[in-house]
Each structure stands twice: as C-alpha cells, then as structure tokens.
Amino acid sequence: MNPWAVDAGCPRTCAVRPAARVGPLGALPRYAALARELTRCLVLGERLAGDAAPRTQARRVLDALGVRLETPSARPGPLSVPGSDRGTLIVANHISWLDVVALLAVEPVSFVAKKEVGRWPVVGTLARRMGTQFIDREGGRHALPLMVGELAKTLASGRSVLVFPQATTWCSVSAGRFRRAAFQAAVDAGAAVRPVTVAYRVGGRTSTSAAFLGDEGFGGSLRRVVATRGLTVRVTAHAPLYGEDRRTLAAGAWAAVSAGEADVHG
C-alpha cells in the first residue's frame, strides 16, 4: 500500500464561476498589481524569509487580487502558540493555492508542500526562499518517516510549520479528511497543534471560485480568482491541542476545523 495514497479530491467542476464578476477592464489592473508584487517578492531575495516581509507581501498580494482578509478579531493573534520553546504544528483545511497566501498574511511560517509546487514558475522560487519543506508522494514507504522526522526536528527547534493534512484540495471546508502522519511529528516534538479553518465567501455566502481542484491548471484558477468580485477569505484559528496520540490529535483538529465552517456565516 502506498503511504502517500490520498483522497482524490473534488473534480474541477466543483469550482463555480462567480455570479458577480470583474470584467476584462477591471481584471487588467489586478494582473498588473499582482505582477508588481511578485516582482517585489523576487527582489527582496532572502529578506523574504524574515519576520515582517512575508506578512506584508502576502497582504499586498491579496490586495492586488482584490481579495479581502477576514479574521474573527480586528487584530488577529499569531497562529503559533506562545510561551513554548517548541514550534506549533499549524493544520488547516485545503481549498486553494490562495490558502497559503492568506495564512502567511496572518503569520509568516514555514510550510510543507508537494514537490510539484517547487517547479512552479515564480511561486516555486518564493516557496524555497521561505524554507518550504517539499514532500515526494511518489517516494515510497521510506519517504514518509523521513518527512515526519524532519518535521519533528523543525518543530523541536522552535519553528512553526503549516501543514495541509488533507494532502489535496477540496471545494469546501468539511470535505476530505485529515491524514495522521504530520500529527506524529507534533507528538515526537512535544509540540502544540493549532487547527485553522480557511473559508471563502462572496456576498456573505460560501464561494468555490477560489478552489484549485482536480487537474485544473494554475492559470485557470488564477483567472477565476481575478475575475471574482467581492471575494473574502476568512482565517479562523482554534484553541491549541496537545496529546501523545496522533489519531486523537487528528480527530480533534478535524472536528475543530469542520466546526469552524459556521464562522464563515458569523
């Protein structure tokens, strides 16, 4: 059995084009602004891995795309759990490539991504500069324990890491399931787990226009995001979890993230 076997995720047809759309004349300034911000990120070089630059640039990218960031409080607290010499395993549901941008806009953290992301133009370069840990789902049985071990070392060093335990994207918050491997790293490192819900809406209603699904190309997903009028991404951090059993941690995190879907309508 392949240890990297994951749910297939939603087909691309689940990503619905928004009813309220930005026309071509409105989309052009967004593309131009996005190009400026990505160029700025590249110029920053290694400084992009600092404490303030990733958050600032992530927010500028969201602004360029016309996406508004929402959090339950006016001044969102850190995703990492304070008061510990260990990092925090931040686990979130996975809907879109835009999830990473939204989470970095709240707190700059390292994240785990599939190796294919490292080959994406510009995005792959920026991800490497920010210390992304790339995983090879085709690496066989020996790849999984190596990944868990490296993740545990990172957490033990005091660095927080963002992981998407669903391992693929879904059109809604409560679809899919959390795989348990990453939670073993938190157990081994004695680190806290912070569940986070990421949700998208337009006009107060859940939207799938930001979803990056199936065999869809990045360009098609980007065009849909740029064309969406009034897109909001809401990031809700839940109470941290502690424990010595990865099954219990995974179940608790999944319950918290799923329950957080109600916050989208709050």
GITA-V590760 format. One record per residue. N is the residue number from 0. PSI is psi in whole degrees, 0 to 359 (NA if undefined). Layout:
n = <N	N>
psi = <PSI	PSI>
This chain:
n = <0	1	2	3	4	5	6	7	8	9	10	11	12	13	14	15	16	17	18	19	20	21	22	23	24	25	26	27	28	29	30	31	32	33	34	35	36	37	38	39	40	41	42	43	44	45	46	47	48	49	50	51	52	53	54	55	56	57	58	59	60	61	62	63	64	65	66	67	68	69	70	71	72	73	74	75	76	77	78	79	80	81	82	83	84	85	86	87	88	89	90	91	92	93	94	95	96	97	98	99	100	101	102	103	104	105	106	107	108	109	110	111	112	113	114	115	116	117	118	119	120	121	122	123	124	125	126	127	128	129	130	131	132	133	134	135	136	137	138	139	140	141	142	143	144	145	146	147	148	149	150	151	152	153	154	155	156	157	158	159	160	161	162	163	164	165	166	167	168	169	170	171	172	173	174	175	176	177	178	179	180	181	182	183	184	185	186	187	188	189	190	191	192	193	194	195	196	197	198	199	200	201	202	203	204	205	206	207	208	209	210	211	212	213	214	215	216	217	218	219	220	221	222	223	224	225	226	227	228	229	230	231	232	233	234	235	236	237	238	239	240	241	242	243	244	245	246	247	248	249	250	251	252	253	254	255	256	257	258	259	260	261	262	263	264	265>
psi = <133	119	346	2	129	167	149	340	183	152	163	338	346	341	105	136	139	148	319	108	151	129	174	321	330	333	326	314	329	317	318	317	320	317	319	317	322	323	318	319	317	320	327	333	228	340	343	343	9	191	321	324	316	318	314	313	323	319	325	323	317	316	319	323	355	25	129	133	131	140	160	335	158	326	93	135	172	153	328	144	122	165	22	150	2	152	175	135	107	120	131	156	160	115	321	162	337	343	315	317	315	318	322	333	340	312	129	113	160	159	162	133	157	152	335	328	325	343	355	138	139	303	316	319	314	322	317	320	333	10	28	139	115	138	146	104	354	14	358	187	332	343	323	307	328	317	315	319	316	321	319	320	319	315	319	334	352	359	135	150	136	130	143	95	348	338	357	172	149	159	342	168	312	8	169	197	159	124	154	348	312	330	334	326	321	320	312	326	351	36	154	154	127	107	141	134	128	126	149	143	157	126	32	0	148	136	142	10	336	351	141	100	156	225	21	142	157	322	319	318	317	317	321	320	314	326	352	129	129	29	132	137	128	126	117	114	134	173	141	154	146	151	175	14	118	328	315	317	316	317	318	320	318	320	318	315	318	318	332	348	332	335	338	329	5	NA>
